[in-house]
Amino acid sequence: MNMESVDNLQVSVSNDEPEVQTVTAPQLDLIALYPACFDLARPRPLKLRIHLDLLAAGHHPVDIKWVLGSYCKRKNYLQTIQLGATRIDLQGQPAGEVTEAETIIPQRELAIIYARLGKIPRKPKPVKIKRVKKPKSPQEAKPVPPLDAPLTPESIVSGRLELTVKFNELPQPVVVKAGMKIGIQTDTALVVTTLKPKAWKKLEKAQADWKQWVASMTGKLGTQVNSDGGTIVMLEDVAIQVFEKKVKVES
C-alpha cells in the first residue's frame, strides 16, 4: 500500500489493482455525490486522509485515486492551501486547518504550473481566520420577585397627602369668618373647604370673563366624616388655579 497526503495527491491504492491506462471518467461521480465537499468553481482545502473516508463509504480505490488526483492537481485548488485555511470533510464541515508545513508542496506545484504557463504567480491573499469567541460564563439566575411583600422601615419616607378637585361651576358660598365656605360634590365624597377672599375673586373673575372655565383646587386632606348623606372630606390649606376652557368651533 502506498500512502501519501491528500494535498500531495497520494492516496492509498492496492498494488493488486490493475493499472488504468486511459480513464475518461470515474466509475462513480464522487464530485456529484458530495457537493458540499467538492466544488470545481470554488474549492476548499480537503480533510487530510479524506480518501480513507471515501474507502469506508464503499467507493472503489481506483475511482478515489482518479477523482482526488484530478481535483487536487487543479490550480485553483492548490491556491487554497494557505496557512490557517479551514479544511472540510465530505459533508463540508470543518476538519482541521492547513499548517505551514502543508503549504510547501502545493506552493511548489503552483510554481511549476506558473513556470509552464510563463506567468508570475500572484501572492495569495491572506486567509481570514475566524476567532472562536469564548463562551460566556453562566450567569446566576435572577431571583423572581414575589407578587407582594410587606414594607420595611427603610421603604417608608415622609410625605404629604394632597387632594385635587376640579369643577367648572361657581357655587353659592357661605360667608364665614375665615372666608368663603363652599362644597364640591364628587362621585365618592363631598369635599368641603373655605376659600380666602383672594382665591374666591379668581372664581368670580373667571365667571365674569369667560364663557367656560375650569378650576383646579388642591389642598391637604383634613378630617373625614361619615354621614347619612355620604362621606364628607375637609380640604385644608387650599391653592386654586382657574383656566379658560376653549370652545371648539365646528367647521
C-alpha positions as CSV (number, residue, x, y, z in Angstrom):
1,M,0.0,0.0,0.0
2,N,1.3,3.4,-1.0
3,M,0.2,6.1,1.5
4,E,0.7,9.8,1.0
5,S,-1.3,13.0,1.9
6,V,-4.3,14.3,0.0
7,D,-2.7,17.7,-1.0
8,N,0.3,15.9,-2.4
9,L,-2.2,13.8,-4.4
10,Q,-1.1,10.5,-2.9
11,V,-3.8,8.1,-1.9
12,S,-3.9,4.5,-0.8
13,V,-4.3,2.1,-3.7
14,S,-3.7,-1.7,-3.6
15,N,-0.9,-2.9,-5.7
16,D,-3.2,-5.8,-6.8
17,E,-5.5,-3.4,-8.6
18,P,-5.0,-3.4,-12.4
19,E,-3.3,-0.3,-13.9
20,V,-5.8,2.0,-15.7
21,Q,-4.1,3.4,-18.8
22,T,-6.9,5.7,-20.1
23,V,-9.7,7.0,-17.9
24,T,-12.2,9.4,-19.1
25,A,-14.5,9.4,-16.0
26,P,-14.6,7.6,-12.7
27,Q,-17.0,4.7,-12.3
28,L,-18.8,6.8,-9.7
29,D,-19.1,10.5,-10.0
30,L,-17.8,11.3,-6.5
31,I,-17.9,15.0,-7.1
32,A,-21.7,14.9,-7.7
33,L,-22.2,12.6,-4.7
34,Y,-20.5,15.1,-2.3
35,P,-21.4,18.6,-3.5
36,A,-20.7,20.1,0.0
37,C,-17.1,18.8,-0.3
38,F,-16.1,19.0,-4.0
39,D,-16.7,22.4,-5.7
40,L,-14.9,22.9,-9.0
41,A,-15.7,26.6,-9.1
42,R,-14.8,27.4,-5.5
43,P,-12.8,24.6,-4.0
44,R,-11.7,24.5,-0.4
45,P,-8.9,22.5,1.3
46,L,-9.9,18.9,1.9
47,K,-9.5,17.0,5.1
48,L,-6.3,15.2,5.5
49,R,-6.6,11.5,4.5
50,I,-10.1,12.1,3.2
51,H,-9.5,9.1,0.9
52,L,-10.0,6.9,4.0
53,D,-13.5,8.3,4.5
54,L,-14.3,7.5,0.8
55,L,-12.9,4.0,1.2
56,A,-15.0,3.5,4.3
57,A,-18.1,4.7,2.4
58,G,-17.5,1.8,-0.1
59,H,-16.1,3.6,-3.1
60,H,-13.6,1.9,-5.3
61,P,-9.9,2.8,-4.7
62,V,-9.3,3.5,-8.4
63,D,-12.2,5.9,-8.5
64,I,-10.9,7.6,-5.4
65,K,-7.4,8.0,-6.8
66,W,-8.8,9.4,-10.1
67,V,-11.0,11.9,-8.5
68,L,-8.6,13.2,-5.9
69,G,-5.7,13.2,-8.3
70,S,-7.6,15.3,-10.9
71,Y,-9.3,17.6,-8.3
72,C,-6.3,18.3,-6.1
73,K,-3.9,19.0,-9.0
74,R,-6.1,21.8,-10.3
75,K,-4.5,25.3,-10.0
76,N,-7.5,26.9,-8.2
77,Y,-7.4,24.1,-5.6
78,L,-3.7,24.4,-4.9
79,Q,-4.2,28.2,-4.4
80,T,-6.5,27.4,-1.4
81,I,-3.8,25.6,0.5
82,Q,-2.7,28.5,2.7
83,L,-1.7,28.8,6.2
84,G,-4.7,28.8,8.6
85,A,-7.2,27.8,5.9
86,T,-10.0,25.5,7.1
87,R,-10.1,22.0,5.8
88,I,-13.5,20.3,5.2
89,D,-14.8,16.8,5.3
90,L,-17.2,15.0,2.9
91,Q,-20.2,16.9,4.4
92,G,-18.5,20.3,4.1
93,Q,-17.9,20.5,7.9
94,P,-14.6,21.9,9.3
95,A,-12.0,19.3,9.8
96,G,-8.8,21.0,10.8
97,E,-6.6,23.8,9.5
98,V,-3.7,24.0,7.0
99,T,-0.4,24.1,8.7
100,E,2.7,25.9,7.4
101,A,4.4,22.6,6.5
102,E,1.4,21.5,4.5
103,T,1.7,24.6,2.2
104,I,5.2,23.8,0.9
105,I,4.3,21.1,-1.7
106,P,1.2,22.9,-3.1
107,Q,3.2,26.1,-3.5
108,R,5.9,24.2,-5.3
109,E,3.3,22.6,-7.6
110,L,1.9,26.1,-8.3
111,A,5.3,27.4,-9.1
112,I,5.7,24.6,-11.7
113,I,2.3,25.4,-13.2
114,Y,3.1,29.1,-13.5
115,A,6.5,28.4,-15.0
116,R,4.9,26.1,-17.6
117,L,2.4,28.9,-18.4
118,G,5.1,31.6,-18.4
119,K,3.3,33.6,-15.7
120,I,4.5,35.1,-12.5
121,P,2.5,33.7,-9.6
122,R,0.4,36.1,-7.6
123,K,0.8,36.3,-3.9
124,P,-2.1,34.5,-2.3
125,K,-4.5,36.6,-0.3
126,P,-4.2,36.1,3.4
127,V,-6.8,33.8,4.8
128,K,-9.0,35.4,7.4
129,I,-9.0,33.1,10.4
130,K,-12.2,33.3,12.4
131,R,-11.6,33.5,16.0
132,V,-13.9,31.4,18.1
133,K,-15.4,33.5,20.8
134,K,-15.0,32.2,24.3
135,P,-18.4,31.1,25.7
136,K,-19.7,33.4,28.3
137,S,-19.6,32.1,31.9
138,P,-23.1,31.1,33.0
139,Q,-24.7,33.8,34.9
140,E,-26.6,33.2,38.1
141,A,-30.3,33.1,37.7
142,K,-32.0,36.3,38.7
143,P,-34.4,35.8,41.7
144,V,-38.0,36.1,40.8
145,P,-39.7,38.8,42.9
146,P,-42.8,37.9,44.9
147,L,-46.3,39.1,43.9
148,D,-46.4,41.1,47.1
149,A,-44.4,41.7,50.3
150,P,-44.7,43.8,53.5
151,L,-42.9,47.2,53.6
152,T,-39.8,47.6,55.8
153,P,-39.0,50.8,57.7
154,E,-36.3,51.6,55.1
155,S,-39.1,51.5,52.4
156,I,-41.1,54.3,54.0
157,V,-40.3,58.1,53.8
158,S,-42.2,61.1,55.0
159,G,-44.6,62.9,52.6
160,R,-47.8,64.9,52.4
161,L,-51.2,63.7,51.2
162,E,-52.9,66.2,48.9
163,L,-56.2,66.1,47.2
164,T,-57.1,67.8,43.9
165,V,-60.6,68.6,42.9
166,K,-61.7,70.1,39.6
167,F,-65.0,71.9,39.0
168,N,-66.5,74.4,36.4
169,E,-69.4,76.0,38.1
170,L,-69.5,78.9,40.6
171,P,-71.0,77.7,43.9
172,Q,-73.1,79.9,46.1
173,P,-70.7,80.4,49.1
174,V,-71.5,80.6,52.8
175,V,-69.7,83.6,54.3
176,V,-67.7,82.7,57.4
177,K,-65.1,84.4,59.4
178,A,-62.2,82.6,57.6
179,G,-63.6,83.3,54.1
180,M,-66.0,81.7,51.6
181,K,-67.1,78.2,52.5
182,I,-68.0,76.0,49.5
183,G,-68.7,72.4,48.8
184,I,-67.8,70.2,45.7
185,Q,-69.8,67.0,45.3
186,T,-67.7,64.3,43.7
187,D,-68.5,60.7,42.9
188,T,-67.2,59.4,46.2
189,A,-67.4,62.2,48.7
190,L,-68.5,65.8,49.4
191,V,-65.3,68.0,49.5
192,V,-65.7,71.0,51.8
193,T,-63.2,73.9,52.1
194,T,-63.0,77.6,52.9
195,L,-61.5,79.8,50.3
196,K,-59.7,83.0,51.2
197,P,-61.1,86.2,49.6
198,K,-58.3,86.4,47.0
199,A,-58.9,82.8,45.8
200,W,-62.7,83.5,45.7
201,K,-62.1,86.5,43.5
202,K,-60.3,84.3,41.0
203,L,-63.5,82.3,40.6
204,E,-65.7,85.4,40.3
205,K,-63.4,86.9,37.6
206,A,-63.4,83.6,35.6
207,Q,-67.2,83.6,35.8
208,A,-67.4,87.1,34.6
209,D,-64.8,87.0,31.8
210,W,-65.1,83.5,30.3
211,K,-68.0,81.6,28.9
212,Q,-66.5,78.4,30.1
213,W,-63.7,77.7,32.6
214,V,-62.4,75.0,34.9
215,A,-60.9,75.4,38.4
216,S,-58.3,73.1,39.9
217,M,-58.3,73.1,43.7
218,T,-55.5,71.3,45.6
219,G,-55.2,71.0,49.4
220,K,-54.2,68.9,52.3
221,L,-56.6,66.1,53.2
222,G,-58.2,67.0,56.5
223,T,-61.0,65.5,58.7
224,Q,-63.2,62.8,57.1
225,V,-66.7,62.4,58.4
226,N,-69.2,59.7,57.5
227,S,-72.8,60.9,57.5
228,D,-76.2,59.7,56.3
229,G,-75.7,61.6,53.0
230,G,-72.2,60.0,52.4
231,T,-68.6,60.9,53.3
232,I,-67.6,64.5,53.9
233,V,-63.9,65.4,53.4
234,M,-62.4,68.6,54.7
235,L,-59.8,70.2,52.4
236,E,-57.2,72.4,54.1
237,D,-54.6,74.9,53.0
238,V,-56.2,75.2,49.6
239,A,-54.5,76.6,46.5
240,I,-56.6,77.2,43.4
241,Q,-56.0,77.8,39.7
242,V,-58.5,78.7,37.1
243,F,-58.2,78.2,33.3
244,E,-60.3,79.3,30.4
245,K,-61.9,76.4,28.6
246,K,-61.8,77.0,24.9
247,V,-65.0,76.2,22.9
248,K,-64.4,74.1,19.8
249,V,-65.8,75.8,16.7
250,E,-67.4,73.3,14.4
251,S,-66.2,73.8,10.7
